[in-house]
């Protein structure tokens, strides 16, 4: 009996689309087919654009993915950065009809950089005005993300029960955040002098428009300089600080995850630190022989 060899298809698929068409299909697939969040879509599109323009992707295949990995390592990119590029490569391949799973570096979890309690107090005291003091207090005491703070409206604050409603979270799950008394006092001071404009934004810039993430970074960075903090201070560092203090003071991982808006308890690992001063005090009390 004569056997005929059949064509099983090739692994790789040459890219015949131009850059903008490829990115458009990727965005449509992520937003409307898979329901990815806005920040995930924008980040993946940015990585995909860099892959197409700087790394000259030729096809969707395991061999091409390995070539990209080697090229990125030769350029000195970190494992986490390479992993993000590989994830974007998978998204791009899926949107163009090639469901592909490629090898990726294991995610490297680094301890989160955080501020000490005196540094946080100095930072808040260094606020340039009443609005900035309220902003720094919300970041430090509530641990909200940059975008979550910028999207806050005046109606999102429960002034009686000291609660904040995060309606547009990163994981698309609305949550309630408890507001510390000191933070509530700073918010009340701001709301008393807040200009009565048409916008519902809780925090605005000097032109009356909703505060942007870029301006938020400048506010935090300038406050850090005035406070004499030698490290570069950014808004997400205050989120790290809030999570670290919650874990360090004995708050349960479940309550901490709910406050910070984490869907997985494993994401709290970066907030587990051993403060050297506190550790010395614990060791001194523990070993008495």
JOSUL-V377205 format. One line per field, one symbol per residue. ss: DSSP state (H for helix, E for strand, C for the rest). A space follows every 50 residues. Layout:
ss->???
//
This chain:
ss->CCCCCCCCCCCCCECCCCHHHHHHHHHHHHHHHCCCCHHHHHHHHHHHHH HHHHCCCCECCHHHHHHHHHHHHHCCCCHHHHHHHHHHHHHHHHHCCCCC CCCCCCCCCCCCCCCCHHHHHHHHHCCCCHHHHHHHHHHHHHCCCHHHHH CCEHHHEECCCCEEEECCCCCCCCEEEECCHHHHHHHHHHHHHCCCCCCC ECCECCCCCECCHHHHHHHHHHHHHHCCCCCCCCHHHHHHHHHHHHHHCC CCHHHHHHHHCCCCHHHHHHHCCCCHHHHHHHHHHHCCC
//
